[in-house]
Every structure is written in structure tokens, then in C-alpha cells.
Amino acid sequence: MRLRHVAARGYRNLADLEREAPSAGLVLLGANAQGKTNLLEAIYYPVLFRSFRGATDGQVLGSPPGFAVELHIAGGPAQTVGATYSARKKRITIDGEEVARLADSLGNWLAVAFLPSDVGLASGPAAERRQYLDRVLSLSDRRYLRALTGYRSALAQRNSALRQGRTDVAQAFNGPLCTAGAALVRGRLDWVARAADEFAAELDTLGEQGKASLRYRGRPELADTSAWETALAESLVEDRARSATTVGPHRDDLVLEVNGRNLRDYGSTGQQRSAAIALKLIEITSLRLARGTEPALLLDDVFAELDEERQSRLAARLLDSDQRQVFITSPRRDELPANLDLPVWVMEGGRVRES
């Protein structure tokens, strides 16, 4: 899947933009606060129709009356995907037709993004890794997305009843919680079983030493709906004391290790960054296998804090498929590895020019 043309208006600090994208991708150079990451964000926006930085639509609005992003793409189920936001209302279009349900719009544009903050996938709390799993699996399989939506709804209502001290009402949501929760646990366990060897291979390719492993921390028995009744009954006293549901996939984690040591607690900065990049490369593989097309790859200052050998290895890995379109930002050309051969654009004051 490739971006052929990008149009953006009113998006953060970007000047109104109409650009043809090189088939292989590009390097976007520019000093800090010039708009490099904002352009990547605009390109990613139609993946989930929200900011990859967690900002609200109102926060990415450059100036009234609204913003618009439209991508022309090749290799996907649609030729154009777009969104407009004005007067606190978002309108999503696929091939010019408005789509009412967000779930029906996902999968028409696929891209994987890496931001400096994504090092938190290795160094941060479990919530970041759960969010990663849910995004990858939701974009890969609409059944997982439906289960995730149902689980979050049942969990919110059960927790609300627990906060009100209404145990009988809380237990009324056990049925939908266990049905959706079992589907999430099954999906996550299946993904980890497929991804574990790839995680080790990616870290080796990136030059990391030691035996790498990827495993799921949770209660695997909850992949079976029949196990939920006992689990929820056993946790009810604690649930009531905490006014929250204490068992289920919303409490689980993805554990990244090298030589049996958790990278979150014992990994170096370089190891943690490599592990986060490895997860992003696995995300590409997962989406490609599920959707039958190669996602674009958007990387914001990905070479920072990597030594020269790691930079060279990563550049070779990023460009090892002629089916992959890669967009990379960097403050300066001399911070890029010599073997990174891509066209160069320069960003200044929210405006793009070719180098």
C-alpha cells in the first residue's frame, strides 16, 4: 500500500499542502518545531482517524473553521480516504462517500508509526503494551475490534455499578464481559505465539546481543469463557473493595526480555529503543499477513540515540522490501546513516520543499 498524494488544510502548523509522494517514501529534514512530526501525523490520521499522539481533533486544529486531510493511495481497497473536522464534527469519507461508522472505515489506509515516545513500549507501563496489542489486532481483524468494543462497554458499566455499591447490577454484566474478554485473550495469545520468534529475530537483525523473548503475562485460562465464572467469583471481594474489576485482559501485559531479564526494568536505552522498533516491524508483518498488503512506515527521528552500527542495520532493515513505502524525519542529514537512500524534502515553518 502506497501513498500517492497527500492534501492537508488547517492541520496544526502546516501550510495548506498538496503533494505527490515518492513511491519509495522520503526523508523529511528540518529543525525542531517546523512541522515534520505534524506532517507524519496528518499522513497517519486516516489509519484510525485520530492523532497518533493522543491529541483530540480540537487540539490538531490549526485555525478555524476546521481541518481536512485527504490521501490518494494505491494497493488498498480504496483509492481515496479523507476526513474533515469543523464545528466539533468529524466527517469521514472513503472514495468520496461518507462513512457513518468508524469501524467501517478502518483498514482502507494502513501505516505503522514510530515516535520517540514509543520507546515506552519497552520502558513504560503495561497500559502502553496493551494499547499496542489492541491496535494491531483491531486493524488486523474486525472480530477483535468488535470484541474490544464490547469488552470496554461491559467493563465500564460493571465498574460503574461497583463504584455505586450495586454488586447485583455489576454481576449482570459478567456474561458480556466474559464472552468479549475470552475473545481478546484468545486473540492476544495467538498473536504472541506467532510473534515471539519474530521478536527475537528482529532484535538479532538490529544487532542486539542475547536471547530475546516475548511472552504474555495474564491468565491464559480466560481464553475459555467457561473459566470466567470462577475467576469473577473469586475476585468479587477484591472488586468490591477496589470498586473496579480486578480480573481480565485489561490487567494483562506483554513481557519483553533479553537473557531472561525484563527490558522494562533492566534494559539499556539502546535495547529498549531496539525492542520498540522490533515491535513496530512486527506490527507491519501482522498487518501485511492479515490484510494482504504492505503498510507504509512512518518514523519520527528513529535514528536518534542509536550508535552507528545500529543505525546502519536499521536502515538496511527498513529498506529491505521494495513493497514498503518509508517516511522518516530527522533534524539534519548528517544524523542519518549513509546507506539510507531516499528522496529528501525539507520542512521550514510548516512548508515543504524538495531538497
Phi, psi and omega in degrees: 000131184227144171279124178262323185208137177236136174232132179218136178224133176069022184260111182047231184266008184288132169293154179310131194232133170220111186218141168276135182264134176301145185299322182278343186110200184194165169255131179249111183259150176165155177292170179298148175067023177264344177119008181301308181294327178297323178292316175302318180298318179296320179294323180283335190312315182286003172290306180244358183058043171200165181295141175280359177258006178081008180284151174284165178299324178296329181282335178270355178294118181288315179197154177301153009268354181174185176232161178216140175227132176220131178244136169257126189231161176231148176088010180236181180288342180234159178262332176224141173227141183203166177209143172234150178224122181204143179052041178062025179231133179256137177236122181254134178232141174236119185051040176084352181259133180291138179248125185281322185255129180303319183301329181283348182263346184285145177097352179280333172228125182242128175210151176244129183245141172238123175247157176307325180292345181289352170303336176300342174300330178260326187258347188264190183287167182301329182303326180292321180285326175296319178298320177300309180302315183295322179293310182300313184287327178292321178286337181276328190211117181294336177294323176294319179299318178296317180295320180296317178297316179294321180294314180298322179294312180296320180296316180298318181288322177296316180294324178298317179295321178296320179295331179273358181075020183257079185298321181297319178292319179302317183290342177295340180265004180299320183300301179297329179295315184288324180296310180289320181297320178297322178295321178294314181297318178300313181299318181291317180297318178297319180295315180298320179299324179281326190272343188301311180293324180294324178299314179298318181293320180294318179296323177295317179298325180279359174094012179279139181267151176103166181275114182266146178217154180227124180215161182261128177255115181178206178245094185299337179297340181285001170291344178257123182301332183291342181277347187287324183302313180293317182298317181289325178294318181292332183266359188298319180299315179292322177302315181293322180293324182266351184057039181198153178285124187254006178227142180136171184294346176287356178249359189273177184211161174249119187259126179250126184225153168229125183054039176077004181253129183296124182294334179298320185266326190238355182285147173287168178301319179296318178296317180296319179295317178298319180296319178295318177296320178301318178297323178293322177292325175293324176301319177300312180300315181300315181290322179297315180293323182284324188253349177075020178210152183277122177290156170288159182236124182243118188233119182260108177053045188289337184273354180298142175068010173257139177288173187299319180294315179297321178300314182296317179297318181294317179301317179297321180292321182295326186257019185277001178231127178282358176269353187258130174261127189237129176243125186229135173254152176201147177295322184217153180296326184287356175268002181259148177293151184295334184269013177268101187251093179220154173301155185240130168248156177239134179250125177221120177057036179081004180245143183253139171220154177281143181285000000 
